[in-house]
């Protein structure tokens, strides 16, 4: 099945039997132990958006004939049903350039060519693009260390004597003593997993990814130095040892990196040898990607809170009801909110509807909090879509503070014959978009 985000698609009874397993499943309920082969980004959604965990993979109509998607894109499979979800900015038969463009911007890598469609292999490329970013996040907390049990048989006793092993190997006495120690080591199953991933990416022919910049090269070097016992034939053993997620308060970033590495290393197994009744795949929240991408486009004019400044804001004193505005201008006179939903479609913005209120009430609340009279909803729309006004004041705000809230669209090029052409046109649209914000 091939569909797009924020779309509805007809399904067959056979597809219904498979898809109802994942339909309605909340992102917050996707745990490694329950869905070990399904990866969802962003991983730390509690920091990104408290409402993100409430999103579901997809929904099915009451009569079981229609599938409804939201902002999640990627690939997910169950038994004989393989569901590919493109961005809505991809026409039939075209490459999904927009998703790749946003991801390479957020992950800070350069793509020179793109020859894939949104299938398993294309989504797998997403994982490779994300690896440097997740590796650098983890390494920023230091190389992962944990206690490892080592068994020795020599004359330098510094642990617990192992009587049975000693009798087995040292009778008659030869000057050595068998003993066991627990040492705090960099060479452990987590760093070994990362090392196997680095070697896999290199063999896959994507050395450019693990050498994308100086920080990534340095992080790779640290992992290589920390794993002198690496052996390529121990891959399956290392994978099995990492099926339990890392749970360490200091090395918190390693949990996401560990899961990413597992998905990369098990890609072929999942693609060709998945077990019956096992959900597998890779899903990315395009709304999260859109917000992170816009932060790069708006750099120099807006701060991306909480990420850029580390500051925390609250609606009430003392420090109650924390709020996380998407973007604030440096003088805090303009509040902007990223919206991936198709605001160019009038059905998303009907007067006095609860859905319309949900779209803009948060922005107005933040405007009031920061004494701002200008608020923006920033959304993407197709370049060929000329019907909506691209910088449209939705309405003037009634009340003492006054002000207005507007929606501003970034045009997404359509009909490009290559990724380089798409990138070139996107840079022009980004400049136009940036210049429209006062």
DALIN-V514937 format. One record per run of one state. SS is the DSSP state (~ for helix, > for strand, _ for the rest). FROM is the first residue (numbers start at 1). TO is the last residue. If there is no record, write none. Layout:
BEGIN
SS;FROM;TO
SS;FROM;TO
END
This chain:
BEGIN
_;1;1
>;2;4
_;5;7
>;8;10
_;11;12
~;13;19
_;20;25
>;26;26
~;27;29
_;30;36
>;37;41
_;42;44
~;45;48
_;49;51
~;52;54
_;55;55
>;56;56
_;57;58
>;59;60
_;61;65
>;66;68
_;69;71
>;72;78
_;79;80
>;81;86
_;87;96
~;97;106
_;107;119
~;120;139
_;140;145
>;146;154
_;155;159
>;160;161
_;162;162
~;163;170
_;171;176
>;177;185
_;186;188
~;189;203
_;204;206
~;207;210
_;211;213
~;214;226
_;227;231
~;232;241
_;242;252
~;253;265
_;266;266
~;267;273
_;274;278
>;279;285
~;286;297
_;298;298
>;299;299
_;300;301
>;302;304
_;305;312
>;313;316
_;317;319
>;320;323
_;324;326
>;327;329
_;330;333
>;334;338
_;339;345
~;346;348
_;349;353
~;354;369
_;370;373
>;374;382
_;383;390
>;391;396
_;397;403
>;404;412
_;413;418
~;419;436
_;437;438
END
